[in-house]
């Protein structure tokens, strides 16, 4: 069952990605699960995107005061984190 609120979060984040967001990634690979950290945007916020190999995605906007841990991980995984499908 999908979270009814997730699509609204994703749409809001997608609209803002082109507005000052710095994507620390290479071209996305298709067919793989991935977690990406985008930012900082002009307002200091970050966006964390979770994307499945099937193309479903959830993006979460992280406010300025909560970004310290994201900065730490973004420095260590500038091309995102690919997550294997374990079955």
Secondary structure, DSSP 8 states (H G I E B T S, - for coil): ---TTHHHHHHHHHHHHTTT--B--SS--TTSEEEEEE---TTS-EEEEEE-TTS-EEEEEE-GGG-HHHHHHHHH-TT-EEE----
